[in-house]
Amino acid sequence: MTIRPLEGKVAFITGGSRGIGAAIVRRLAREGASVTFTYAAAADAAEALVGEVAASGGRGTAVRADSADAEALAVAIDAAATLHGHIDILVSNAGVITHGPVDDLPVEEFDRVFAINVRAVYAGTRAAVKHMGEGGSVITVGSIVADRSGFPGTAIYSASKGAIKSMTRGFARDLGPRGITVNNVQPGPIATDMNPAYVEDLVLPLIPLGRMGKADEVAALVAYLAGPEARFTTGASLTVDGGFLS
């Protein structure tokens, strides 16, 4: 007998066409959720993922929406809620990485990163919780750089993920009385196509488990937090980092 703890649930995921986001789409769909996910540019990858989910017996829909555009994101969330009647799970996964010393990166780069990594989390959560009731789950995908930058040139990216960690705690206080949990998943060194080739050689000696993480391992934690066994977990930031922060 297949256990599908998210059967009947409706999930909305930002940035779901590839990498960690795609792994989350696959996992939540496999556990029974009807999944809508956004993409900004990778239309072919998004449609391929929809087909993959359908072939596996799941339900998935791709919607083009730039997370930096708060109005477009709200429209996409409202449309998914109208289609399904409600939203049970929001996963704010969309994000961008920037790298460079403070005297090289312009202020405009700060604004761009915060628009996608932070402002979109606020806008998406604000839009989604209007359609959530008791038992809803809001999950943000942050990063371990919120706790340890680790390398030079990561100030803006680290600041954005630190903001997500703090905002998660605030959301948990705001939404707890409504029976909605809010948690932050912080991936560490994960092997995805977003990483430059040199990243693995750089960080591997710093990981006690001696390997890079897998996107599926992040998705597993997201699925747990979205499921019935995590209803007393809220306001938490949980790492998936192979011991990098230890």
N, C-alpha and C positions, 0 to 999 in steps of 0.2 A: 504494500500500500504506500503510495507516494504522499508524503506530508507536505501540505501547501499552506503554511501558516498565514499567508497574506491573501488567501482566496477571498474574493469579493472586495478587496481594497483597491483604491484608486491612487496612483502615484504620479507625481510630476517631478521631472528631473531636468535641471538646467545643464547644458553642456554635455549631452549624452551620446554624441555620435562616435566618440573614440576614447581610447585610453581607459582611465578609471571610470569615467562616466558611462561608457559602453558596457563595462563589466557590471556596473550597478544596474543598468537597464536589464541586462540578461538575468541577473540574479533575482531581482524583484519580480520579473515576469515569470521566471521559473517557479517562484514560490507562490504564484497565483494572482499577483496584482495586475490590473490593467494599467499600463505605463504610457504616459505621454512624455516625450523628451524634446528638448530644444537643441538646435544647432545654429551656428552663425554662418558658416560657409561651406562645410563639407557635406553637400547635398547627397553625393553618391554614397558616401560612407553611411549617412543617416538612413537612406532608403535600403541599403544592403542590410543594415541592422534590423530594420523593420521586417524585412523578409526572413532573416535568421530567426527572429523571435517567433514569427508566425509558423515557420517550419518546425519549431520545437513545441508548438501547441500553445504559445503564449499570445498575449494581446499587446501590441505596441503601435504607437503613432508618433511620427516625427513632425515637428513644427519649426519652421524657420523663425527665429527671434533672437536679436542681438541683446545679450544681457545688459549691455551698457545703456540700452534704451528702456527706461523704466516703464514707459507707457506700452511699448510693444510686449514686454514681459507680462505686464498685468493683463493685457488683452489675451495673450496665449493661455494664461492661467484661468481666466474667466471662461474662455471657450471650452477648456477641458472640463471645468466644473459644470458648465451647462450641459455638455455631452453626457457626462456620467452622473450628474446630480449632486456631486460633492467631491472633495479631495480629502484623502486620509493621510497622505505622506508627501511631504515636500523635501526634495534633496537638492540643495544649492551647491552644485558641483562646478559650474562654469568658472573659469579663472584663467589668468594670464601670468606668465613669469617674466620678470625683467631683471637685468643684471648689469651692474656698473657702479663705479664710485660716485660719491655725491657731487664731485666737481665736474663730472661728465654728463650725468643725466639731467635733463631740463625739468623744470617744475611741471611742464605739460605731461611728462611721463608719469609723475606721481599721480596726477589727476586721472590719466587713462587707467592705471592699475587700480586705483581706488574705486573708479566707476564700475569696473567689472567685478573686482574681488570683494568689495565691501558694500558699495551702494546697491548693487544688484541683489545682494543677500537681504538687505533691509527691504527693498522694494518687492522682491519676490515673496518674502515672508508676510509682509503686510497684505499683499494681494491674496495669498493662499489661505491664511487663517480665517478670512471671511467665509470660506467654504468648508471649514473644518469644525468638527464637533468633538465631543468627549472621545478620547482614544486616538486623537490625531498625533502625528509625529513630524517634527521639523528637524531635519538633519543638515548640518553644514559640513562641507569638506574644506578643512583648513590645511595646516601643514605644521610639521614639527619646528619649522623656522620661527613659529610664534614663541617658542621657548629657547631656541638656540639657533642663531643665524649660521654659525659654523664656519662661514667663509666670507671674505671681503666682497663687497659689491651687492649685498643682498638687503640693504637697509629698507628700500621701498617695499619689496616683496614681503619681508619679515614683518614690517609694520602693518601691512594689509591683513596678514594672517593673524597677527596679534589682535587686531581690531575685531576680527571674526570671533576669536576666542572670548573676548570680553562681551561682545554683543550676544553671544550664545547664552551667557550667564544671565544677562538682562532679560532676554526673551523668555528664559525659563521662569523667571520671577513673574513676568507679565502674563504668561499663558498657562502656568501651572494651575491656577484656580479654575481654568476652563477644561482641565483634564488633557491638555496638550503638552507633550514632552518636547524638549528642545536639546539637542546634543550636537557636539562637534567632533568629527573624526579627523585625526591629524596623521596623514600618511607621512612616512619618512622616505627613504630612498626606494622608489618603486620603478621597476623597469617598464617604461612607456615610450612611445615615439616622440614625446615632448622633450625627453632628455637628450642633450648633446652626447656624442659618442664618448667623450672623455669622462663623463660623470661617474660611470661605474668604476673606472680605475681610481678615481679620486676618493670615492667614499667607501669602497669595499673594505679597506683596512680598518675603518671606523665602526663596522657593523659586527657586533659579537657573534651573530648567527652566521656570518661569513658569506652572505649572498644578498642580492637585491630582492626586494619584495615583489609580489605579483599583484596586478590590479584586482584579481579575483579575491585576494586576501583582504583588500580594503572593502570590496563589495560585501563580503561575508559579515563584516562588522556593521556596515550600514543596514543590511537585512536584519540582523539581530536587533538593532536599535529601533527599527521600524515594526518589529514583531511584538507579539503578546507577552513575551517573557521579559521585556525591558520596560515595563510600564512604571517601574519605580526608579528608573534611571533618567535624570534630567539635569540640565546645567553642567554636564560633564564634557571634558575634552579627553578623548581616548586615542592613544597613539597606536599606529601600526608601523613600526620602524625597525624591527629586528634587534632592538636594544640600542639603537643609535644614541638615544638620550641618556642611557644608563651610565 
